[in-house]
Amino acid sequence: MSRPRVRFAPSPTGHLHVGGARTALFNWLFARKEDGTFVLRIEDTDRERSSDEMTRSILSALEWLGMEPDEGPFHQADGLERHQRDARRLLEAGAAYRCFCDVSEGADQEAFRGGCPGGCRELDEEDSAARARAEPYALRLAVPRSGETAWEDAVQGRVSFDNESIEDFVVLRSDGTPLYNMAVVSDDVEMEITHVIRGDDHVSNTPKQCLIYEALDEEQPTFAHVPMILGPDGKRLSKRHGAASVEAFRERGILPSAMVNFLALLGWSPGDDREIMDREELIEAFSLDRILTKSAVFDTDKLEWINGQYIAGSSAEELAGIVAPRLVEEGGVGHEELDGDRPRLLRVLEAVKDRPRTVDALLQQTRPFFADRIEYTDEAVERFWADPGEAADHLQALRGCFEEIDEWEPDTLEQELRALADERGVGAGTVIHPLRVALMGVAVSPGIFRVLELMEKERTLTRIDQAVERLEEMAATA
């Protein structure tokens, strides 16, 4: 078998949807597994709805996911003359005819099942050509009036349509622009596409495309129609389910490697129980016969769990490249501080990376170690600063102990804190929990003594001072 050629053909009318990204991924994985070619074609013939901005967005999303094409991007609109030429080939071969009936977008196409209600299909070439010199017309494919159009789908198995259920469809409008199915077949023939892997919402287009391939006497590719991705409510995934574009998940702090891993498992199985698979493992295991026929449900919790596994498995150096620019961009931390304290940033990331499931959560865990001031979450304040006077008293006493410590390391800090708690007749947690809020602004963090070590002495004392000031304000207004 010759080396396969596959294509991903998005329409630049919006950002890259996760369903489109999954289709692109299956094409990319198949090309990599079979030593094939992954082609990107931008289907931009709908000039009114297409935009350069959306094209750039799609390209950026594919680059972020690590799925840059081997060829392209090509633009479907550039193939207009070829589309017209191929449509004329259909007419010359007697597979299409000129139709002078209402060819507007709103015309009832079902009326053209079994032929043309206006008799255009029955016109001989001389009469048809004569009318064409005076009247506008579209080109329609003359669909066989009996039999069936079928193909062996690499995912769905044998799929067939009775020809009587397929209308004589337009391949070229009266203004000379091609319809979708005409343009797609012309492009796929030109690009020598061997496998068309796409969503099963295209199944209804496939018999029409098969008929065009046959009429053009061109070899038909292998079709593989992948089930749709559903939301938790069982309906097709859309904006109403929340984030539906790759860009939105990127902004929410999902890592590209985690997104690729998650998308691959939406409607495909490696044949075992593996859930965390890197790109090389996905390529090695991928095959079309493991694509499932049942629609997959998009589970955001599962995506975030996978993302958390990738965050935890990343090196601190890798995470620093993601986190450091955002710490500066979002304010409160300067370039100089991060550049001058790189070793501490790496130690902090190593300490906090096991718990967060998104980069945003990782940022929340990292920021307090470097910011001048922090925000205290309502949950943390309600749980551990419920009595602001008592919390301030414990923190002031703890500050006095910490100020006297020269050897700032976890064991010494723990001894001092627990000794203070015993002296005050309270459990260590009564001191630790208000301290955690003072240092991190949240109710949950890595071990408090590791936090103290990474926070370092000067910043710890400053944080306690800021917390006491806030607690005193709370007590005064209670």
C-alpha positions as CSV (number, residue, x, y, z in Angstrom):
1,M,0.0,0.0,0.0
2,S,1.3,3.5,-0.8
3,R,1.9,5.8,2.0
4,P,-1.4,7.2,3.3
5,R,-2.4,10.8,3.0
6,V,-4.9,12.3,5.4
7,R,-6.3,15.8,5.8
8,F,-7.9,17.9,8.4
9,A,-10.2,20.5,6.8
10,P,-11.6,23.0,9.3
11,S,-13.9,25.9,8.4
12,P,-12.5,29.2,9.7
13,T,-15.8,30.4,11.0
14,G,-14.9,30.0,14.7
15,H,-12.2,28.8,17.1
16,L,-11.1,25.2,16.9
17,H,-13.8,23.1,18.7
18,V,-12.7,20.2,20.8
19,G,-14.6,17.9,18.4
20,G,-12.5,19.3,15.5
21,A,-9.3,18.9,17.5
22,R,-10.1,15.3,18.2
23,T,-10.7,14.7,14.4
24,A,-7.4,16.4,13.7
25,L,-5.7,14.3,16.3
26,F,-7.0,11.0,14.9
27,N,-5.8,12.1,11.4
28,W,-2.4,13.1,12.9
29,L,-2.0,9.9,14.8
30,F,-2.9,7.7,11.8
31,A,-0.4,9.6,9.6
32,R,2.4,9.2,12.2
33,K,1.6,5.5,12.8
34,E,1.5,4.7,9.1
35,D,4.4,6.9,8.0
36,G,1.9,9.0,6.1
37,T,1.3,12.7,5.4
38,F,-1.0,15.0,7.4
39,V,-2.4,17.8,5.3
40,L,-4.2,20.9,6.5
41,R,-6.8,22.5,4.3
42,I,-8.7,25.5,5.3
43,E,-12.2,25.3,3.9
44,D,-12.9,29.0,3.4
45,T,-15.2,29.1,0.4
46,D,-17.9,30.6,2.7
47,R,-16.4,34.1,2.4
48,E,-19.1,35.8,4.5
49,R,-18.5,33.7,7.6
50,S,-14.8,32.9,7.2
51,S,-12.1,35.2,8.6
52,D,-8.4,35.4,8.7
53,E,-8.6,35.8,12.4
54,M,-10.2,32.4,12.9
55,T,-7.7,30.9,10.5
56,R,-4.9,32.2,12.7
57,S,-6.7,30.9,15.8
58,I,-7.0,27.4,14.3
59,L,-3.4,27.3,13.3
60,S,-2.3,28.5,16.7
61,A,-4.4,25.8,18.4
62,L,-2.9,23.1,16.3
63,E,0.6,24.4,16.9
64,W,-0.1,24.4,20.7
65,L,-1.4,20.8,20.5
66,G,1.8,19.8,18.7
67,M,0.0,18.8,15.5
68,E,1.5,21.1,12.8
69,P,0.8,19.7,9.3
70,D,3.3,18.1,7.0
71,E,1.7,20.0,4.1
72,G,-0.4,23.2,4.1
73,P,-2.2,25.1,5.2
74,F,-3.9,25.1,1.8
75,H,-7.0,27.3,1.2
76,Q,-10.0,25.8,-0.5
77,A,-11.0,29.1,-2.0
78,D,-7.8,29.0,-4.1
79,G,-9.1,26.0,-5.9
80,L,-12.2,27.7,-7.4
81,E,-11.1,27.3,-11.0
82,R,-10.3,23.6,-10.5
83,H,-13.7,23.1,-8.7
84,Q,-15.4,24.7,-11.7
85,R,-13.4,22.6,-14.2
86,D,-14.2,19.4,-12.3
87,A,-17.9,20.3,-12.3
88,R,-17.8,20.8,-16.0
89,R,-16.2,17.4,-16.4
90,L,-19.3,16.0,-14.8
91,L,-21.5,17.8,-17.3
92,E,-19.3,16.7,-20.3
93,A,-19.5,13.1,-19.0
94,G,-23.2,13.2,-18.9
95,A,-23.2,12.7,-15.1
96,A,-24.5,16.2,-14.5
97,Y,-27.1,18.4,-16.2
98,R,-28.0,22.1,-16.4
99,C,-30.9,23.0,-14.2
100,F,-32.9,26.1,-14.9
101,C,-35.3,25.7,-11.9
102,D,-35.2,27.8,-8.8
103,V,-31.6,27.3,-7.6
104,S,-31.8,29.6,-4.5
105,E,-30.5,28.3,-1.2
106,G,-34.1,28.2,0.1
107,A,-35.4,26.0,-2.7
108,D,-37.0,22.6,-1.8
109,Q,-34.2,20.2,-2.6
110,E,-36.3,17.1,-1.8
111,A,-38.4,17.9,-4.9
112,F,-35.3,16.8,-6.9
113,R,-35.3,13.2,-5.6
114,G,-35.7,11.0,-8.7
115,G,-34.9,13.8,-11.1
116,C,-35.8,17.4,-11.8
117,P,-39.4,18.5,-11.4
118,G,-39.0,21.0,-14.1
119,G,-37.8,18.5,-16.7
120,C,-34.3,19.9,-17.0
121,R,-32.7,16.4,-16.6
122,E,-34.5,15.2,-19.7
123,L,-33.4,18.1,-22.0
124,D,-31.2,17.1,-24.8
125,E,-27.8,18.8,-25.0
126,E,-28.7,21.1,-27.9
127,D,-31.8,22.5,-26.1
128,S,-30.0,22.7,-22.8
129,A,-27.1,24.6,-24.3
130,A,-29.5,27.0,-26.1
131,R,-31.3,27.9,-22.9
132,A,-28.0,28.3,-21.1
133,R,-27.1,31.2,-23.4
134,A,-30.1,33.2,-22.1
135,E,-31.0,31.8,-18.6
136,P,-29.0,31.3,-15.4
137,Y,-28.6,27.7,-14.4
138,A,-27.0,25.4,-11.8
139,L,-25.3,22.1,-12.5
140,R,-26.9,19.1,-10.8
141,L,-25.6,15.6,-10.5
142,A,-27.9,13.1,-12.2
143,V,-28.2,10.6,-9.3
144,P,-29.1,7.1,-10.5
145,R,-32.8,6.4,-10.0
146,S,-32.3,2.9,-8.6
147,G,-29.9,0.9,-6.7
148,E,-27.8,2.0,-3.8
149,T,-24.6,3.9,-3.0
150,A,-22.5,2.1,-0.4
151,W,-19.0,2.1,1.1
152,E,-17.1,0.0,3.6
153,D,-16.4,2.5,6.5
154,A,-13.3,1.8,8.5
155,V,-15.2,2.6,11.7
156,Q,-18.9,2.1,10.9
157,G,-18.6,-1.0,8.7
158,R,-20.8,-1.2,5.6
159,V,-22.9,1.9,5.1
160,S,-25.5,2.2,2.3
161,F,-28.0,4.7,1.0
162,D,-30.8,4.0,-1.5
163,N,-30.3,6.2,-4.5
164,E,-33.9,7.1,-4.5
165,S,-33.4,8.9,-1.2
166,I,-30.7,11.1,-2.7
167,E,-31.8,14.2,-4.6
168,D,-30.2,15.4,-7.8
169,F,-27.9,17.7,-5.8
170,V,-26.3,20.9,-7.0
171,V,-22.6,20.7,-7.6
172,L,-22.1,24.3,-9.1
173,R,-24.3,27.3,-8.4
174,S,-25.5,29.6,-11.1
175,D,-22.9,32.2,-10.0
176,G,-20.1,29.6,-10.7
177,T,-19.4,28.8,-7.0
178,P,-19.1,25.1,-6.1
179,L,-21.2,23.4,-3.4
180,Y,-19.4,21.8,-0.5
181,N,-19.4,18.2,-1.8
182,M,-18.1,19.2,-5.2
183,A,-15.3,21.3,-3.7
184,V,-14.3,18.6,-1.2
185,V,-14.0,15.9,-3.7
186,S,-12.1,18.1,-6.1
187,D,-9.7,19.0,-3.4
188,D,-9.3,15.5,-2.0
189,V,-8.5,14.2,-5.5
190,E,-6.0,17.0,-6.2
191,M,-4.3,16.3,-2.8
192,E,-4.3,12.6,-3.4
193,I,-6.1,11.9,-0.1
194,T,-6.3,8.2,0.7
195,H,-8.2,8.3,4.0
196,V,-10.9,10.6,5.0
197,I,-11.2,10.5,8.8
198,R,-14.0,12.8,10.1
199,G,-17.0,13.2,12.3
200,D,-20.1,11.1,11.6
201,D,-22.1,14.2,11.1
202,H,-20.7,14.0,7.6
203,V,-22.1,10.5,6.9
204,S,-25.0,12.1,4.9
205,N,-22.5,13.9,2.7
206,T,-20.6,10.7,1.9
207,P,-22.9,9.0,-0.6
208,K,-23.0,12.3,-2.6
209,Q,-19.2,12.4,-2.6
210,C,-19.0,8.7,-3.6
211,L,-21.2,9.5,-6.6
212,I,-19.0,12.4,-7.6
213,Y,-15.9,10.2,-7.3
214,E,-17.5,7.6,-9.5
215,A,-18.7,10.1,-12.1
216,L,-15.2,11.7,-12.3
217,D,-13.7,8.2,-12.6
218,E,-11.5,8.9,-9.6
219,E,-10.4,6.4,-6.9
220,Q,-12.5,6.8,-3.8
221,P,-10.6,7.2,-0.5
222,T,-11.2,5.0,2.6
223,F,-13.8,6.7,4.8
224,A,-13.7,6.5,8.6
225,H,-16.6,8.3,10.3
226,V,-16.0,9.0,14.0
227,P,-18.9,9.3,16.5
228,M,-19.7,12.7,17.9
229,I,-18.6,14.0,21.3
230,L,-21.5,14.5,23.6
231,G,-21.9,16.7,26.7
232,P,-22.9,15.3,30.1
233,D,-26.5,15.7,29.1
234,G,-26.1,13.3,26.2
235,K,-26.5,16.1,23.6
236,R,-23.8,17.1,21.1
237,L,-21.1,19.1,22.9
238,S,-21.5,22.8,22.4
239,K,-21.0,26.2,24.1
240,R,-23.9,25.6,26.4
241,H,-21.8,22.9,28.1
242,G,-19.2,25.5,29.0
243,A,-15.8,25.7,27.3
244,A,-16.0,24.0,24.0
245,S,-12.9,25.4,22.1
246,V,-9.3,24.4,22.5
247,E,-8.4,28.0,23.1
248,A,-10.8,28.1,26.1
249,F,-9.2,25.0,27.7
250,R,-5.8,26.5,27.1
251,E,-6.8,29.6,28.9
252,R,-8.1,27.5,31.8
253,G,-4.7,26.0,32.3
254,I,-4.8,22.7,30.5
255,L,-1.4,21.5,29.3
256,P,-1.2,20.5,25.6
257,S,0.1,17.0,26.3
258,A,-2.8,16.4,28.7
259,M,-5.3,17.7,26.1
260,V,-3.9,15.4,23.5
261,N,-4.0,12.4,25.9
262,F,-7.6,13.2,26.9
263,L,-8.9,13.8,23.3
264,A,-7.3,10.5,22.1
265,L,-9.3,8.6,24.6
266,L,-12.6,10.2,23.5
267,G,-14.0,7.5,21.2
268,W,-10.8,5.4,20.9
269,S,-9.3,2.7,23.1
270,P,-5.7,1.5,23.2
271,G,-7.0,-2.0,24.0
272,D,-6.0,-2.0,27.6
273,D,-6.7,0.0,30.8
274,R,-4.1,2.7,30.2
275,E,-5.2,6.3,30.8
276,I,-2.0,8.3,30.8
277,M,-0.2,7.9,27.5
278,D,2.4,10.2,25.9
279,R,2.4,11.0,22.2
280,E,4.8,8.1,21.3
281,E,2.6,5.6,23.1
282,L,-0.5,7.0,21.4
283,I,1.1,6.7,18.0
284,E,2.3,3.2,18.7
285,A,-1.2,2.0,19.8
286,F,-3.3,3.9,17.4
287,S,-5.4,2.2,14.7
288,L,-8.7,2.9,13.0
289,D,-10.2,-0.4,14.1
290,R,-9.9,0.7,17.7
291,I,-12.1,3.7,17.2
292,L,-15.4,3.1,19.0
293,T,-18.8,3.3,17.3
294,K,-20.4,4.7,20.4
295,S,-20.4,8.5,21.1
296,A,-18.0,9.6,23.8
297,V,-19.0,11.9,26.7
298,F,-16.8,14.9,27.4
299,D,-16.0,14.7,31.1
300,T,-14.3,17.9,32.3
301,D,-13.4,16.3,35.6
302,K,-11.6,13.5,33.8
303,L,-9.7,16.1,31.7
304,E,-8.6,18.0,34.8
305,W,-7.5,14.7,36.5
306,I,-5.4,13.8,33.5
307,N,-4.0,17.4,33.5
308,G,-3.1,17.0,37.1
309,Q,-1.2,13.9,36.3
310,Y,0.8,15.7,33.7
311,I,1.5,18.6,36.0
312,A,2.7,16.3,38.7
313,G,4.8,14.4,36.2
314,S,6.4,17.5,34.7
315,S,9.8,18.7,35.9
316,A,10.0,22.0,37.9
317,E,12.1,23.4,35.0
318,E,9.3,22.6,32.5
319,L,6.6,24.1,34.7
320,A,8.7,27.2,35.4
321,G,8.6,28.0,31.7
322,I,4.8,28.1,31.9
323,V,4.3,29.6,35.3
324,A,7.0,32.4,35.4
325,P,5.6,34.5,32.5
326,R,2.1,34.3,33.9
327,L,3.2,35.3,37.4
328,V,4.7,38.5,35.9
329,E,1.9,39.0,33.4
330,E,-0.9,38.8,36.0
331,G,0.9,41.3,38.3
332,G,2.4,41.3,41.8
333,V,5.6,39.6,40.8
334,G,8.5,41.2,39.0
335,H,10.9,39.8,36.4
336,E,13.8,40.7,38.6
337,E,12.6,38.7,41.5
338,L,11.9,35.5,39.5
339,D,15.1,35.8,37.5
340,G,17.1,36.4,40.6
341,D,15.5,33.7,42.6
342,R,15.2,30.9,40.0
343,P,16.4,28.1,42.4
344,R,13.6,29.0,44.9
345,L,11.0,29.1,42.1
346,L,12.0,25.5,41.1
347,R,11.9,24.4,44.8
348,V,8.5,25.9,45.2
349,L,7.1,24.3,42.0
350,E,8.5,20.9,43.1
351,A,6.7,21.3,46.4
352,V,3.3,22.3,45.1
353,K,2.9,20.5,41.8
354,D,1.4,17.3,43.0
355,R,-2.0,18.8,44.0
356,P,-3.1,21.3,41.3
357,R,-5.2,20.0,38.3
358,T,-4.8,23.1,36.2
359,V,-2.1,25.6,35.5
360,D,-4.4,28.2,37.1
361,A,-4.5,26.2,40.3
362,L,-0.7,25.8,40.1
363,L,-0.3,29.5,39.8
364,Q,-2.5,30.0,42.9
365,Q,-0.3,27.7,44.8
366,T,2.9,29.4,43.6
367,R,2.0,33.1,43.7
368,P,2.0,33.5,47.5
369,F,5.7,32.6,47.6
370,F,6.6,35.6,45.5
371,A,3.9,38.2,45.6
372,D,4.2,41.3,47.8
373,R,0.6,40.8,49.1
374,I,-1.9,38.1,48.8
375,E,-5.7,37.7,48.8
376,Y,-7.4,35.6,51.5
377,T,-10.1,33.3,50.2
378,D,-13.5,33.5,51.8
379,E,-13.4,29.8,52.6
380,A,-10.1,30.1,54.4
381,V,-11.2,33.1,56.4
382,E,-14.5,31.5,57.4
383,R,-12.9,28.3,58.5
384,F,-9.7,29.4,60.3
385,W,-10.1,33.1,61.1
386,A,-13.7,32.8,62.5
387,D,-12.4,34.4,65.7
388,P,-10.1,37.2,64.4
389,G,-9.0,38.3,67.8
390,E,-7.8,34.8,68.8
391,A,-6.2,34.2,65.4
392,A,-4.3,37.5,65.7
393,D,-3.1,36.7,69.2
394,H,-1.7,33.3,68.1
395,L,0.0,34.8,65.1
396,Q,1.6,37.6,67.1
397,A,3.0,35.2,69.6
398,L,4.3,32.9,66.8
399,R,5.9,35.9,65.1
400,G,7.9,36.6,68.3
401,C,9.2,33.0,68.3
402,F,10.1,33.0,64.6
403,E,11.9,36.3,64.8
404,E,14.4,34.7,67.2
405,I,15.2,31.7,65.0
406,D,18.5,31.8,63.1
407,E,18.4,28.3,61.6
408,W,15.4,28.6,59.3
409,E,14.7,24.9,58.5
410,P,11.6,22.7,58.9
411,D,12.5,20.7,62.0
412,T,13.4,23.8,64.0
413,L,10.3,25.7,62.9
414,E,8.1,22.7,63.8
415,Q,9.7,22.4,67.3
416,E,9.1,26.1,68.0
417,L,5.5,26.1,66.8
418,R,4.6,23.0,68.7
419,A,6.3,24.3,71.8
420,L,4.3,27.5,71.5
421,A,1.0,25.6,71.1
422,D,1.8,23.5,74.3
423,E,2.6,26.6,76.2
424,R,-0.7,28.1,75.2
425,G,-2.6,25.0,76.0
426,V,-4.0,24.5,72.4
427,G,-3.4,21.8,69.7
428,A,-0.8,22.6,67.1
429,G,-3.6,22.8,64.5
430,T,-5.1,25.8,66.3
431,V,-1.9,27.7,65.4
432,I,-1.1,26.0,62.1
433,H,-4.4,26.7,60.4
434,P,-4.4,30.5,61.0
435,L,-0.8,30.6,59.9
436,R,-1.5,28.8,56.7
437,V,-4.1,31.4,55.8
438,A,-1.7,34.2,56.7
439,L,1.0,32.8,54.4
440,M,-0.9,31.3,51.5
441,G,-4.4,32.9,51.7
442,V,-6.0,29.5,51.3
443,A,-7.3,26.7,53.5
444,V,-5.2,23.9,51.9
445,S,-1.5,23.9,51.0
446,P,1.6,21.7,51.1
447,G,2.9,20.9,54.6
448,I,3.1,24.1,56.6
449,F,6.7,23.6,57.6
450,R,7.8,23.1,54.0
451,V,5.8,26.2,53.2
452,L,7.7,28.2,55.9
453,E,11.0,27.0,54.6
454,L,10.2,28.0,51.0
455,M,8.6,31.3,52.1
456,E,11.8,32.2,54.0
457,K,12.1,34.2,57.1
458,E,11.7,37.8,56.0
459,R,8.6,37.1,53.8
460,T,7.1,34.9,56.6
461,L,7.3,37.7,59.1
462,T,5.9,40.2,56.6
463,R,3.0,37.9,55.8
464,I,2.2,37.5,59.5
465,D,2.3,41.3,60.0
466,Q,-0.1,41.8,57.1
467,A,-2.4,39.1,58.4
468,V,-2.5,40.5,61.9
469,E,-3.4,43.9,60.4
470,R,-6.3,42.4,58.5
471,L,-7.5,40.4,61.6
472,E,-7.5,43.5,63.8
473,E,-9.6,45.3,61.1
474,M,-12.0,42.4,61.2
475,A,-12.2,42.3,64.9
476,A,-12.8,46.1,65.0
477,T,-15.8,45.8,62.7
478,A,-17.3,42.5,64.1
